[in-house]
Every structure is written in structure tokens, then in C-alpha cells.
Amino acid sequence: MGERRGSRRGRRLALLVAVASMTLAAHGRMQTDASAGAAILHVPDPRLAKLVAQGFAPVLADWYWVQALQIVGGALQDVGRHADEVADAIELVTSLDPWVDHPYRFAAVWLIGDEAQVRRADRLLEKSLSYHPRDWRNRFYLGYNQFFYLQENAEAARTLEPALRLPGAPNYLGPLVTRLRAEGGDLLTAQMFLQELIRTAPDEYARAEYLKAHDEIETELRARLLDRARSLFQQRNGRDVQDPSELWEGPLRVLREMPPAHPEFPGFTWAIDPDTGEIVSTFYKSRYRLHFHPADAAMRARWRSGDDTAASAPGGHAG
């Protein structure tokens, strides 16, 4: 019996030595202080690491998680050069300890330099859903990548929709999913989806957000009616309208009356946006679609064009 216990202790000690040796070998190949921007982290294959680590997997995962943080901390202005190291480290961390939380979202924040990086981050986020199915944040980061970087709006809507009923999910997620659905052109389906959210809202705060979004959809439907009337006006008269009021006033009108520019608030009208040439409600001053901050829009355009200077630091704001 004593020999068997001694044998087991010996095997455990050998495993611990192997883990320590692997860790020290990786440590010896890199500079570990955060100012070392040129550091290179050599990450073992996750399958081999899991085999060797045995009961020490969480310890090894923690070590590589710290190294990923140090890489980013030492290369804030040029994380892209170290993206493969960061990605390898996070994949190892989440293989050794898949129940970790923040590393999944860390990957989503920093792996944004090109499509390959984003899709790698998305695979990690998809994996996280199995281990943290009740955390709305992982779905949000995944959905955000899908619509902001990959422009996969329908897929983003499908990713985000289950998050609406998860604990802590913010009220703006419902309107965001509705906008993503509307981007595909099916505004009526988006409206019906939002009506169901209004009916089943968990509280008055959420209901108020959904009602505001519903007003936006109703206004957009009226704007599209004006778009069709504008096309008819052009066909009949050989010119564009100088002001939307020509569509319902004067001898050339094609509508009997002006559709309200907001479902609830009177006193607003329609105008032609000088930048886009679109007919817009003077209440909203823009059409119903995803709107990006100008800096984010420029970054997004560069990212899609393949400019490798597009994303060297995390960011992005859509509304």
C-alpha cells in the first residue's frame, strides 16, 4: 500500500516538474515586464498542455493569462503585431480552464486587426456560450463583431436575440436586434418582433425603450412611403422635389396629405437631409438604420478595405 502511495506521489511530482519545466521554458524565451513590446510568447499546443498539466491545468491557465495581459500592456499602440501570441495564449487558457470568464471577452476586444483575427475571437466567444450560457455579455461581444466588423447583420440578430431575456441584459439590446433585422429590409417583420418585446417586457423601463424603438420604425415606414411618392413625382414631372412638401401640397402633389413625422409628437415635418439627400423626419433627423460614430465608421471602412492600420486598439460605438 505504501509503495502504491509513493508511486502515485512520484507520478504527481513528475507531472508537476513537467508543468514547471514547460512554463519556465516558455518564460525563458520572453521578456515578461509590461514594457517589453518586442516580447514573444511561445505557447504550447493546447492538447499537449492539457495532457501534461493534469490537475495543474488552472494554474498553468492563470500563468498564460497573465502573460497575455502583459503582452497587451506592453504593446498598447501596436497590439496587432502580437495578435497571434495573444490569440494563442487565450486559446490555451480557455482549453486548460474553459470556465474562465473574462479571457473570452478580452480576445474579442483585442483581436480586431483583420477578418482572420475577428473570426478567431468569434470562435472563442461561441465556445464561451457553452460554459456561460446565462451571461449576456458574451453574446453581445459576438453579435457586435458580427455586425460591426463582418457586416453579418442577420447572423448578429440571431446571436443577440437569446440574450434579451438573460439576467442583467440592458434594455437597448431589443432595439438593437430590431435595427439589425430591419437592415435586411424586412421592416414589418422587425416591427412585429418589437411588438412582441413590448407585450412581454419585464418592466416599464424596458417597455419604454421598446416603445421608443417602435416609434422609430413607424416613422421609417412613413419615410419609405414618401420615398415611393418621390419616385412617382419624378416620373410624372421629370424632376426631383425641392422640398418634401411638394409631395402633398400644390398642383403637382402626389399625396393627399402629409403623413405625421412622428407617431406621438405633433409639430414636426419632413426635410431633405443635405448630406444624404434622403427625406427625413425633423424629429429624428436621420433614417432608421444602424448609425456609427464618424471615427468608428472610418475605422470600419478601413478595416473592410484591408488597411492594416484600421484597428490597433479596441473601440467601436453603434447606435
Salt bridges, closest charged atoms under 4 A:
ASP45 OD1 - ARG47 NE 3.23
ASP78 OD2 - ARG81 NE 3.67
GLU85 OE2 - HIS82 ND1 3.17
ASP88 OD1 - ARG120 NH2 2.40
GLU91 OE2 - ARG120 NE 2.88
ASP101 OD1 - ARG105 NH1 2.78
ASP101 OD2 - ARG137 NH2 3.27
GLU115 OE2 - ARG119 NE 2.84
ASP135 OD2 - ARG105 NH1 3.63
ASP135 OD2 - ARG137 NH2 2.82
GLU152 OE2 - ARG119 NH2 2.84
GLU155 OE1 - ARG158 NH2 2.75
GLU161 OE1 - ARG181 NH2 2.71
GLU196 OE2 - ARG199 NH2 2.61
GLU209 OE2 - LYS212 NZ 3.34
GLU216 OE1 - ARG179 NH2 2.58
GLU218 OE2 - ARG222 NE 3.58
GLU220 OE2 - ARG224 NE 2.92
GLU220 OE1 - ARG287 NE 2.92
ASP227 OD2 - ARG287 NH2 2.75
ASP240 OD2 - ARG230 NH2 2.80
GLU246 OE1 - ARG239 NH2 2.65
GLU278 OE2 - ARG289 NH2 2.79
ASP296 OD2 - HIS317 ND1 3.03
